[in-house]
């Protein structure tokens, strides 16, 4: 139907108006620590999965990044690069918890506390239907028809930012993307960090995203990347120039075709998926490379998986380690 509307002579922005607001909190775990510990605000901070000098950071605050500290930097390396850095352990019960429903008809599901607090406290988000949860710090909201005008959509996004700063906390910065599809809105949110606000209209395509590398675009794993390379698709413009059926063949499923439509500003209906497996893994640090210490790690991972099973109301038919 969208293609027919374009064939009737509608301009791209009329056929594919802004429809989604994507909220992506920046340096999520580190921001939670700065929010909960005011003394850490404005300071370099990393968050680690467990207490070890050899474990890698799962998050680094933006104050830590000028020192060359990124996700994956070990604690030992971070201390060498920035002697005064604050090292905080991840707090499972604080960073993630089951949230209440955010909108009528929306089932409760695990959300990060930043998304939860933002949706409950920022007035504009309370009136925007929650469309999809992407991760503990990312969510897409649907704009109403009256908010699809670019100026109105930007005003709504600014009020979301203001509402989060005033009602949740100034340490919790997030980038917002506005676009005709959820995929484009997510890509827009990635463009400027931290605290960005980016609009991608149908008429901005493809030139506004032409500088993106294929690895910057969600939706393609290592296997898809290899198949894209084999098909001669090595940059964004080549990806954009594919036909829907070509994308379907490269992805090996209808997912590729849905991806193509999302990239071109069309939203498709996704069939609900059924969870069939819950798993956790961890790379063992040096001090955990003995059988006894590895057993402790395995036990912790099992407890995490069991907790998620209980949350979803599921039972395990098999267990493998």
C-alpha positions in Angstrom: 0.0 0.0 0.0 2.9 2.4 0.8 4.3 1.9 -2.7 0.9 2.6 -4.3 0.6 5.8 -2.3 4.0 6.9 -3.8 2.8 6.0 -7.2 -0.2 8.3 -6.8 2.3 11.3 -6.7 2.8 11.8 -3.0 6.1 13.3 -2.0 8.4 11.0 -0.1 7.8 12.7 3.3 4.0 12.5 2.7 4.1 8.8 1.9 6.5 8.0 4.7 6.0 10.6 7.5 7.8 10.6 10.8 6.2 7.8 12.8 8.7 6.7 15.5 10.7 8.2 18.4 13.6 6.0 19.4 15.2 6.6 22.9 18.7 5.3 23.5 20.3 6.0 26.8 24.0 6.8 26.6 26.6 4.8 28.6 23.7 3.1 30.4 25.3 1.2 33.3 27.8 4.1 34.0 24.9 6.6 33.9 23.0 4.5 36.5 26.0 4.7 38.8 26.4 8.5 38.3 22.7 8.9 38.9 22.7 6.8 42.2 26.0 8.3 43.4 26.1 12.0 42.8 29.8 12.2 43.7 30.6 10.2 40.5 28.9 12.8 38.2 31.4 14.4 35.9 34.0 11.8 36.8 35.5 8.9 34.7 33.6 5.8 35.6 33.6 2.2 34.4 31.2 -0.7 35.4 32.5 -4.3 35.5 30.7 -7.6 35.6 32.7 -8.8 38.7 35.5 -7.8 41.0 38.8 -8.5 39.1 41.6 -6.4 37.7 41.5 -8.4 34.5 37.8 -8.2 33.7 36.7 -5.9 30.9 34.4 -2.9 31.4 30.8 -3.4 30.3 30.3 0.4 30.2 32.5 3.5 30.3 31.2 7.0 31.1 31.8 9.7 28.5 34.2 11.3 30.9 36.4 8.1 30.7 36.5 8.0 26.9 39.0 10.9 26.3 41.5 8.7 28.2 41.0 5.9 25.6 38.8 3.8 27.9 36.0 1.9 26.1 33.8 -1.0 26.7 36.1 -4.1 27.0 39.0 -2.1 28.5 40.3 -4.2 31.4 40.3 -2.6 34.9 44.0 -2.8 35.1 44.4 -0.9 31.8 41.8 1.6 32.8 43.7 2.4 36.1 46.9 2.9 34.1 45.2 5.2 31.6 43.3 7.1 34.3 44.6 6.6 37.8 41.5 8.3 39.4 38.9 6.3 37.6 36.0 5.0 39.6 35.4 1.2 39.2 31.9 0.1 40.0 30.6 -3.5 40.0 27.4 -4.2 38.0 24.3 -4.5 40.2 21.9 -6.9 38.6 19.0 -6.0 40.9 19.5 -2.3 40.2 20.3 -2.1 36.5 17.6 -4.5 35.4 14.2 -5.3 37.0 10.7 -6.3 35.8 8.9 -3.2 35.0 5.2 -2.4 35.4 3.2 -2.1 32.1 4.0 1.2 30.5 0.8 1.5 28.5 -2.6 0.0 28.3 -2.4 -3.4 26.7 1.4 -3.6 27.0 2.6 -6.7 29.0 5.2 -6.1 31.7 8.6 -7.3 30.7 12.2 -6.7 31.8 13.3 -3.2 31.2 16.3 -1.1 32.3 15.5 1.3 35.1 16.3 4.3 32.9 13.7 3.4 30.3 11.3 2.5 33.0 11.7 5.8 34.9 11.7 7.8 31.7 8.5 6.3 30.5 6.8 6.7 33.8 8.1 10.2 34.7 8.6 12.1 31.4 5.2 13.4 30.6 5.4 13.1 26.8 6.5 9.5 26.9 3.5 8.6 29.1 1.3 9.6 26.2 3.3 8.0 23.4 2.4 4.3 22.8 5.4 2.0 23.6 6.0 0.1 20.4 9.0 -2.1 21.0 11.7 -2.8 23.6 15.1 -3.3 22.0 17.2 -3.7 25.1 17.5 -2.6 28.7 18.3 1.0 27.6 16.5 1.3 24.2 12.9 1.6 23.2 10.8 2.8 20.3 7.6 4.8 20.8 5.0 5.6 18.2 4.2 9.2 17.3 0.6 10.2 17.0 -0.7 11.7 13.7 -0.6 15.2 15.2 3.1 14.8 16.2 4.4 13.6 12.8 5.1 17.0 11.5 8.9 17.5 11.8 8.7 20.6 13.9 6.1 19.1 16.3 8.1 15.8 16.5 11.3 17.7 17.5 9.4 19.7 20.1 8.0 16.4 21.6 11.6 15.0 21.6 12.9 18.1 23.4 10.2 17.8 26.0 11.1 14.2 26.5 14.7 15.2 27.2 13.5 18.0 29.6 11.1 15.6 31.4 13.8 13.0 32.0 16.3 15.6 33.2 13.8 17.2 35.6 11.9 14.2 36.8 14.4 11.4 36.7 17.9 12.9 36.8 20.4 15.1 34.8 22.9 12.3 34.8 20.7 10.1 32.6 21.4 11.4 29.2 19.8 9.8 26.1 19.9 10.2 22.4 16.7 10.4 20.4 16.0 9.5 16.8 12.9 10.5 14.8 12.1 8.7 11.6 9.4 7.0 9.5 10.5 3.5 10.6 11.8 2.0 13.8 15.1 0.9 12.1 15.7 4.4 10.8 14.8 5.9 14.1 17.3 3.6 15.8 20.0 4.6 13.3 19.1 8.3 13.8 19.6 7.9 17.6 23.1 6.4 16.9 24.2 9.5 14.9 24.9 11.9 17.8 26.0 10.8 21.3 25.7 11.7 24.0 22.4 13.6 24.4 21.7 13.8 20.6 18.6 14.5 18.7 18.5 13.5 15.0 15.7 13.6 12.5 15.8 11.4 9.4 13.0 12.1 6.9 12.2 10.0 3.8 13.6 12.8 1.6 16.9 12.6 3.5 17.6 9.1 2.2 20.0 7.7 1.3 22.5 10.6 1.5 22.1 11.3 5.2 23.3 7.8 6.0 25.7 7.3 3.2 28.8 7.6 5.5 27.7 4.7 7.7 29.6 1.4 7.6 27.7 -1.9 7.3 28.9 -2.9 10.8 27.2 0.2 12.2 23.8 -1.0 11.0 21.9 -3.4 13.2 20.3 -6.5 11.7 23.3 -8.3 10.2 25.4 -10.8 12.0 28.8 -12.2 10.9 27.1 -14.6 8.5 25.0 -11.9 6.8 28.2 -9.7 6.5 30.0 -12.5 4.7 27.0 -12.9 2.3 26.8 -9.2 1.7 30.5 -9.2 0.8 30.1 -12.1 -1.5 27.2 -10.2 -3.2 29.4 -7.2 -3.8 27.7 -5.1 -1.1 30.5 -3.3 0.7 29.1 0.1 1.7 25.8 1.8 2.5 25.0 2.9 -1.0 25.3 -0.6 -2.3 23.1 -1.9 0.5 20.5 0.8 -0.3 20.5 -0.2 -3.9 19.5 -3.8 -3.3 16.0 -4.9 -4.2 13.7 -6.5 -1.5 14.0 -10.0 -2.9 17.8 -9.7 -3.1 17.9 -8.7 0.6 15.7 -11.7 1.4 18.0 -14.0 -0.5 21.1 -12.6 1.3 19.6 -12.9 4.7 18.1 -16.3 3.9 14.7 -15.4 5.3 12.0 -12.8 5.2 14.0 -10.9 7.8 16.1 -9.5 5.0 13.1 -8.2 3.2 11.7 -6.6 6.4 15.2 -5.0 6.9 15.1 -3.5 3.4 11.7 -2.0 4.0 12.7 -0.6 7.3 15.8 0.9 5.8 13.7 2.6 3.2 11.3 4.1 5.7 8.5 1.5 5.6 7.3 -0.3 8.7 6.2 -3.9 8.4 4.2 -6.1 10.8 6.5 -8.5 12.7 5.1 -11.8 13.7 5.4 -12.5 17.5 8.3 -14.8 18.4 8.3 -17.5 21.0 11.2 -17.8 23.4 12.7 -21.2 23.2 16.1 -20.8 24.9 17.6 -18.9 27.8 21.3 -18.8 28.2 24.2 -16.9 29.7 28.0 -17.1 29.1 31.1 -15.4 30.4 34.8 -15.5 29.4 36.8 -16.7 32.4 39.3 -14.3 33.9 42.8 -15.6 34.9 41.8 -16.2 38.5 38.8 -18.2 37.5 40.6 -20.6 35.1 40.7 -23.5 37.7 37.9 -26.0 38.0 36.8 -24.8 41.5 36.6 -21.2 40.5 35.0 -22.0 37.1 32.3 -23.9 39.0 31.5 -20.7 41.0 31.0 -18.7 37.7 28.9 -21.5 36.2 26.7 -21.5 39.3 26.2 -17.7 39.1 25.2 -18.0 35.4 22.8 -20.8 36.2 21.1 -18.6 38.9 20.7 -15.8 36.3 19.1 -18.2 33.8 16.9 -19.7 36.5 15.8 -16.2 37.5 14.8 -15.3 33.9 12.9 -18.6 33.6 10.9 -17.8 36.7 10.2 -14.3 35.4 8.8 -15.6 32.1 6.9 -18.3 33.8 8.7 -21.1 31.9 10.2 -24.5 32.8 13.4 -26.0 31.4 13.1 -29.3 29.5 16.9 -29.6 29.1 19.9 -28.1 30.8 23.4 -27.9 29.2 26.7 -26.6 30.4 
